[in-house]
Amino acid sequence: MKNRLENNNAEPLISVVVPVYNEEESIQPFLCRLIPILEKLGQYEVIFCLDPCSDNTFESITSACETNTSVKMLQFSRRFGQPAATMAGLFNASGQFCVVIDVDLQDPPELIPELLEKAQSQGFDVVLARRADRAGENIVKKIVSITGYRIINAIADVPIPENTGDFRLINRKVVEHLKLFKEKHGFLRGMVALVGFNQTSITYKRDARATGRSNYSQITGSLKIGLNGIFAFSSAPLTILMALGIFFALIGFASAAVIVFVKLRGFDGYPLGIPTVLCVVLFLGGLQLICMGIIGQYIARIYDETRDRPLYIIDKKINF
């Protein structure tokens, strides 16, 4: 134990950041696969970032921390969500390289040496893990993800690689630049793309969950991530709204000109009844509500940023 404590004081080569919520059944299987891999790489730390849970996840991680001082935990004062938990882990990590990975073993820990090798031997600052397939995801989730990435990359300020999640390796330089960002959305994929530097990817086959069930909503969660990707990294929706406004204004002027022409020519039989007016009013009213909703998304994000509330609040730290 003495040697372990002495080594733990050294700066770790690699920090593994693991956001966790109600994953009691996954902790031990995850560590059993992860720790032997990390021990072969050198000094390491595993940082569990824990939203308060209703099961025994806290106790499982605490037990692992007592057994191995390289296993650490951050517990938050309330549930802040996966993006905030991930950023908290990165900002409290001390390794030269940081890997973000989920605890459900859909992203295999066995890929970590390959990620690290690309960073060390080939000089990449960011190594992404790109999914070759999406085992365990239903067809609706796949459609939402594919469509979302295509929309985001069509309008975003920076391209975000398709078929990637948060599973990736980033070096200390990238982490320090991420700390300069003040955004509250915690959209790691977009922020890493925005930071830039030398990036590459590897391709892997994503497995189904090893144990338990996901506490992440596959549909609403994906939609929330997609909206963050659109509204936090592009002003294109506002430009589209302006173009729509000009388009419908021109249609309105043209329609008025047609009506005046018809009246002047004496075509009294032209159908200008209530159904036509009703359809036009309903259509334009719906369009206005959509426009207000898009503008509201930007205003809500401005409101969040100006309040400048902390992205997360840490209640407990273990082994730090």
PyMOL commands that set and color helices and strands:
alter all, ss='L'
color gray80, all
select helices_A, chain A and resi 2-8+27-41+57-67+82-92+109-122+139-155+172-178+188-195+220-231+236-265+274-307
alter helices_A, ss='H'
color red, helices_A
select strands_A, chain A and resi 14-20+44-50+71-76+97-100+126-134+164-171+199-206+314-318
alter strands_A, ss='S'
color yellow, strands_A
deselect
rebuild
show_as cartoon
